Amino acid sequence: MIIRLFLLFFLGLSCPAQGQPKLAVLDFELKDLTLAPRIKTEIERTAAIKPMLETQLQQAGYHIIPVSKDQQQFMDSGVGYLFNHHDVAAQLARANNADFILVGRLHKPSFLFAYLIVQLVEAKSGKLSERWVVEVKGPQKKLTYKGVESLVVKINAFFNDYDALENRTFNTN
């Protein structure tokens, strides 16, 4: 009996919530300001961030909406365009039936550290809902993974607060 209750509880935690938003995640762009920009390892590191983020978000119960590279490239008029034009990123989200879209950048001002920057854009309004920055010290994959974990914690906190605000009732008496 106790084992069954434990399994039901565990399975309930691992299933996505009914009201969980549909999220689209774009490929991260690399903004490398170091004296040796665009080296192969940094390009590979940047390319690995999206799959890490999608996997961790799925494990947290979010429904991930795929966006093809072709769609992203078609809407992207150059480096930083979707990052700086929330309305265009929102169009891409709406075209894929997502509620929100995550637009990310690996900003590398130094060889010693980099920043994972993620912007959450609401599809319906085209407005920036939230922006998160996580510092990653060192180029190792393990450290990048930890940075992505930190992002997912922040994203969860945002949507927990978002749900609380949406479901709040006000006493008008």
C-alpha positions as CSV (number, residue, x, y, z in Angstrom):
1,M,0.0,0.0,0.0
2,I,2.7,2.5,0.9
3,I,4.7,1.6,-2.2
4,R,1.6,2.3,-4.4
5,L,1.0,5.6,-2.7
6,F,4.7,6.5,-3.2
7,L,4.5,5.5,-6.9
8,L,1.3,7.5,-7.4
9,F,2.9,10.5,-5.8
10,F,6.0,10.2,-7.8
11,L,4.2,9.7,-11.1
12,G,2.0,12.7,-10.3
13,L,5.1,14.9,-9.9
14,S,6.7,13.7,-13.1
15,C,3.6,14.3,-15.3
16,P,3.2,17.8,-16.8
17,A,0.6,20.0,-15.3
18,Q,-2.5,20.6,-17.3
19,G,-1.9,24.4,-17.4
20,Q,1.8,24.2,-18.1
21,P,2.7,26.6,-20.9
22,K,3.9,25.4,-24.3
23,L,7.5,26.7,-24.7
24,A,9.6,27.0,-27.9
25,V,13.3,27.2,-27.5
26,L,15.5,28.8,-30.1
27,D,19.1,27.9,-30.9
28,F,21.5,30.0,-28.8
29,E,23.7,32.5,-30.5
30,L,27.3,33.1,-29.6
31,K,28.5,36.6,-28.8
32,D,32.2,36.1,-28.3
33,L,34.1,39.3,-27.4
34,T,37.4,37.6,-26.7
35,L,40.6,38.1,-28.7
36,A,40.0,34.6,-30.3
37,P,36.3,34.6,-31.2
38,R,34.4,31.8,-32.9
39,I,36.7,29.0,-32.0
40,K,35.3,25.5,-32.6
41,T,34.9,24.5,-29.0
42,E,32.8,27.6,-28.2
43,I,30.6,27.1,-31.3
44,E,30.0,23.5,-30.2
45,R,29.4,24.6,-26.6
46,T,26.8,27.1,-27.8
47,A,25.1,24.5,-30.0
48,A,24.8,22.2,-27.0
49,I,22.9,24.6,-24.8
50,K,19.5,24.4,-26.6
51,P,19.3,20.5,-26.3
52,M,20.4,20.7,-22.6
53,L,17.7,23.3,-21.9
54,E,15.0,21.5,-23.7
55,T,15.8,18.2,-21.9
56,Q,15.8,19.8,-18.5
57,L,12.6,21.7,-19.2
58,Q,10.9,18.5,-20.4
59,Q,12.0,16.8,-17.2
60,A,10.5,19.6,-15.2
61,G,7.2,19.0,-17.0
62,Y,7.1,21.6,-19.7
63,H,5.7,20.9,-23.2
64,I,8.5,21.8,-25.6
65,I,7.4,23.0,-29.1
66,P,10.0,22.3,-31.8
67,V,11.1,25.2,-34.0
68,S,13.1,24.1,-37.1
69,K,16.4,25.7,-37.9
70,D,15.0,26.8,-41.3
71,Q,12.1,28.7,-39.6
72,Q,14.5,30.3,-37.2
73,Q,16.9,31.3,-39.9
74,F,14.1,32.7,-42.1
75,M,12.9,35.0,-39.3
76,D,16.4,35.9,-38.2
77,S,17.8,38.8,-40.2
78,G,21.2,38.6,-38.5
79,V,23.1,37.9,-35.3
80,G,21.1,39.2,-32.4
81,Y,18.0,40.1,-34.4
82,L,15.5,37.7,-32.7
83,F,17.2,38.5,-29.4
84,N,16.5,42.2,-29.9
85,H,13.2,42.0,-31.7
86,H,10.7,40.4,-29.4
87,D,7.8,41.0,-31.7
88,V,9.5,38.9,-34.4
89,A,10.4,36.2,-31.9
90,A,6.7,36.2,-30.8
91,Q,5.6,35.7,-34.5
92,L,7.8,32.6,-34.6
93,A,6.2,31.3,-31.4
94,R,2.7,31.9,-32.7
95,A,3.6,30.2,-36.0
96,N,4.5,27.1,-34.0
97,N,1.5,27.3,-31.6
98,A,3.7,28.0,-28.5
99,D,2.7,30.2,-25.6
100,F,6.2,31.5,-25.0
101,I,9.5,31.4,-26.8
102,L,12.9,31.4,-25.1
103,V,15.6,33.3,-27.0
104,G,19.1,32.7,-25.8
105,R,22.6,33.9,-26.1
106,L,26.0,32.8,-24.8
107,H,27.8,36.1,-24.1
108,K,31.5,35.6,-23.7
109,P,33.4,38.7,-22.6
110,S,36.4,36.8,-21.3
111,F,38.2,33.4,-21.5
112,L,37.4,32.9,-17.8
113,F,33.6,33.1,-17.8
114,A,30.6,33.5,-19.9
115,Y,26.9,34.5,-19.4
116,L,23.9,32.4,-20.4
117,I,21.3,35.0,-21.2
118,V,17.7,33.9,-21.8
119,Q,14.8,36.1,-22.7
120,L,11.2,34.8,-22.4
121,V,8.8,36.4,-24.9
122,E,5.1,35.9,-24.7
123,A,3.6,34.8,-28.0
124,K,0.3,36.6,-27.6
125,S,1.5,40.1,-26.7
126,G,5.0,40.0,-28.3
127,K,6.4,41.5,-25.1
128,L,9.4,40.5,-23.1
129,S,8.1,38.7,-20.0
130,E,11.4,38.0,-18.3
131,R,15.1,38.0,-18.8
132,W,17.6,35.8,-16.9
133,V,21.4,35.9,-16.7
134,V,23.5,33.1,-15.3
135,E,27.3,33.3,-15.0
136,V,29.3,30.2,-16.1
137,K,32.9,30.1,-14.9
138,G,34.9,28.0,-17.3
139,P,34.3,26.3,-20.6
140,Q,33.7,22.8,-19.4
141,K,30.5,21.1,-20.4
142,K,29.7,20.2,-16.8
143,L,29.8,23.8,-15.8
144,T,27.6,24.8,-18.8
145,Y,25.1,22.1,-17.7
146,K,25.0,23.5,-14.2
147,G,24.3,27.0,-15.7
148,V,21.4,25.5,-17.6
149,E,20.1,23.9,-14.4
150,S,20.2,27.3,-12.8
151,L,18.2,28.7,-15.7
152,V,15.5,26.0,-15.3
153,V,15.2,26.9,-11.6
154,K,14.6,30.5,-12.5
155,I,12.1,29.6,-15.3
156,N,10.2,27.4,-12.8
157,A,10.1,30.2,-10.3
158,F,8.7,32.6,-12.9
159,F,6.0,30.2,-14.0
160,N,5.1,29.3,-10.4
161,D,4.6,33.1,-9.7
162,Y,2.9,33.5,-13.1
163,D,0.4,30.7,-12.3
164,A,-0.2,32.2,-8.8
165,L,-1.0,35.6,-10.3
166,E,-3.3,34.2,-13.0
167,N,-5.3,32.1,-10.5
168,R,-5.5,34.8,-7.8
169,T,-9.0,36.0,-7.0
170,F,-9.6,39.4,-5.5
171,N,-12.1,40.1,-2.8
172,T,-14.3,43.0,-4.1
173,N,-16.5,43.2,-1.0
